[in-house]
Structure formats: C-alpha cells, structure tokens
Amino acid sequence: MSAQSGKNGKGEKAGSPLFDRELEHLPQALRWREWMARVEAVIFAAPEPVSREILTQVIGRDCSLDLIIEDISAELADRPYELVRVAGGWQHRTRPAVADAIRSAFGIEEQGESLSEAEALVLMTIGYFQPITRSELSSFFAREISRDLIGKLRRAGFIASGPRSPQPGAPYTYVTTPGFLAHFGFETLRDLPDFEKLEDAGLLNKEKLLGDIPGAMERW
C-alpha cells in the first residue's frame, strides 16, 4: 500500500481523523520506535529541512520531539550520515568525512562557483546587517559592489531581494535566504560567527561598518 493510501483507499494525512498519532494500542517501547521511524522517514523524504511544526504532526501529543531526535541521532552515530539542525528544522546529511568518496563515486567536482574571500565577506555582511542596499555595501567596502557580485550570490541561492529601502529612490535591499542557513549549517542567523572574532581576525571593522551604513546602529 502506498504512502498516499489508507483504509478503504482514503488518504490518511497526519492531520486527519484517520491518522493515529497516539498509537495507544501499542506498548510504550513499540510506540516509541514507531514515532522514531515516522520522524526519521519524514526528514529523509523531505528535500528541505523539516520544521518542528511538521514533525509534531506525526507523533503523539505527549511525545517529546527533542528526545526522539536524540535517540535517532544516537542510532546514527556510526553511520556515514546524520541528522543536523539547520535553517529552523532538521535534515539528513552525509558526514564530511565521506564527501570525497561521494564525489569520486558520482564524478562530482568541487562546486564550480565557489565564493572568493571578498564575495564571502560581502555575503557575511549582508547576513549581519540585512536588510541592506548595494549602495550601503559599497559605502562600507569603499568600492563599488557590482551587480554581477550580487547576481552571483543570488544564483547561489544565498540572498534574495528584501523590502524597499526608505532612502530616496526606494532601492532594493538584500537579505539572506534559508538556503544560506542550510548551506553553512546555521539554524538561525544568531548562529553567525561572533562579530568580535571577525574583528580580531581583521575581517570586519564594527565601528566603521556601523558608521558607514545608515540605520546600522539601530539594527545592531
């Protein structure tokens, strides 16, 4: 029977009366194993990180999703893949240690359009101070941030257009995307590297950045 069919051929969606989330007819141990299987299956089948809201639809109301995730992760400890929490949800990912084997098996080359240090720095600045305009970025870096650079970050799925700026002409602003969080393994923007560490490394100057970007003091 396919995942789309149920009793009498009717679909049994997680939110429908036909879907048994509680599994009260099962002993506790078997109930827990079934909840684990459901959660892992949903994450495995999804192309994007799966949110807590979605996962709680397939387990009982008194079941702890965090404990379920812990138990699944423990069982995957010796496997070449793991559950990671990124972009506000959970996702199956292969471990970095097997990346070379995967690329070799499928003839995959390193990402063709990798970011230069300068491009990565622009991206991180957008992450810290979004929404931010291209002219604000240019002001901070004391050089023109080209449309081509912005286009490259957009093609990579790292940034998107944000709200119009209240500045004259209402230019577009730029914000990071869930794809940015997922790619770099961040759950939320709060997981961005500590600004002070970037300052210590000489990559960013907080005082100059806040002075050159209008409204940055209020956003910081």
N, C-alpha and C positions, 0 to 999 in steps of 0.2 A: 504494500500500500504506500503510495507516495506521501510526501510530507504535506501535500496540499489536500489530502482526502482524510475523512474520518468516518465516524459512524454514519451508516446509511449514505455514504458518499459525500457527506457535507463537510465543508472545511471546518477545522477546529482551531481557530485563531486563539492566541494566548488570552485575548480579552473577551472571548465568547463564553457563554454559559457551558458549552460542551467541553472546554479545555479544563482539565483537572490540575490546578496548580498545587493544591494542598496535599494530594496523594495520601489521604488519611487511612486508606485501606492497606498501606504498606507499613511494615516495621520501620522503625526510625532509621536504622542503618541503610536499608534499601531505599528509603525515601531520600536520604541524603545523597546516595550515589546517583539517583535519578536526577536530582537537582543539579549535581555537578555535571552530569552528562549533558543536560539541557543547556546550561550556561556555556560550557565549552563548545558545544555544537553551534550555538548562535554566533559566538565570537568567530569560530572557524569559518562559518559560511558567509560572514559579512565582509565586503570589500573595504570598509572603513571602520575606524574604532567604534565600538558599540557602547552606548551610554548606559549609565546605571538605570535610568528610567526604562529602557528597553529590557534589560536583563531581569529586572524585578518582575516583569510581566510573566516570566516562565517559572518562577519559584513561589513557594508558599509565603503568605503574608508575615509569618513569624520566622522565616528563614533569613539568616544573616548573609547577604551577598559577599561581604568582605571575607568572612570565614570560608565561604565556598571558593572564592578566588584564591585564598591562601592554600587550601587543600589541592586545588588544581595545579597551582604553581609548584607545590611540593612534589607532586607526582611527575611534573615535567623537569625536575631538577637535573636529571641525567640525559634528557633528550636534547636534540640539536635545535629545538625551538622552544619558545617561552611565551608567557603572557606578559605584555607590557602595558602600562597605563600611559596613554598619550592622547592629546587633543580632547580631553574630557571624557575618555572612555577607555576600553580595553581592546587589545588587538594581538593576534598571534604573529610572532616574528621569529625568523630564524636567528640563531645566535651569531654574533660577529665572527666567532672562531671558524664557522663553516662557510663564510662568504666566498673565499677563494675556490672552494670545492664546487659551490653552486655556479659561480661564473664559468669555471672550467667545463662543467658538465653541459651547460647550455650555450657555451660560446658567447657569453655576455662580457662585453668590455666594460671598463670603468665608465661611469657616467660621462657622456660626451661633453656636456655643457656644464662642467664644474665651475664654481664661482672662484674668481680671484680674491685675494685678500681685500682689495679695495671694494669689490662688489659685496663681499660678505659683511664688511664694515657698514656699508650703506644699508644693507638688509637689517643688521642688528640695530642700527639707529632708528629705522622705521619701527622695529619691534618695541624699542624703549619709548618712543615719543609719538606713536600713532594717536590720532590721525595727523599726518604731516604732509606738506606740499613739496613738490620738487624744488621750488624756489627756496624753501626753508632748508632743505637738504643742501642745496648749492651754497647757501649762505654759510652754513656750518663748515662745510668742507673747503670753503674759499675757492671753489672751482665749479664749473658747470656740471651738474649731474644730468647726463644725457637722457633723452627719451629712449635711446637704444638700451641703456642700462636698466631703466625702469621696465622696458619691454621684456628684457631677459628674465628679470625677477618674476614678472607676470607669467611668462611662458613656463617657467619652472613651477608655477603654482604656489609661490611663496607669498605674493602680495596681490591685493585687489584694490579697486577704487573704493575710497571711503566717502564720507559726506563732503559736500562742497564746503570750502573754507569761507568764513565770513569776510575775508580780505577782499579788496576791490577786484572785480572780475570773477569772483567766486571760483577760484581754481579748484581742481580736484585734489583731494587728499588721498593718501595711500595708507593701507592697513595690512597687517599680516593675515594669513588665512589659516584654517585648521590644517591645511597641508603643510604649512610652515611648522606648526607644532609637531605634527606627526613625523615629519622628516628628521627633525632634530631631537626627537624623543622628549619633547616637553609636554606635560599635562596641561598647563596653563601658562600664560605669559609671566606669571610670578616665578616660573622656573628658569627664566632667562638668567644668564651668568650675572653674578653680583657686580654692580657697576664699579664699585671700588677696586675690584680685581682687574677690571679692564683699564681703569685709570693707572693702577700700579704697573701694568704691562705697557703703558704708554699708548694704548689703542684709542682711548677716548678721553676728552677733557670735559668733565661735567660742567665746570664753571663757564667755559667758552660756549659749550653747546646750549646751556640754559640761557646765556646772554644773547645768542645769535638767533634763537628760534622764538618768535613771538608767542607768548602764552605758555612757554615751556615751564616756567616757574609754577604756574597754576596746575599744570598736568603732573609735575613731578611729585 
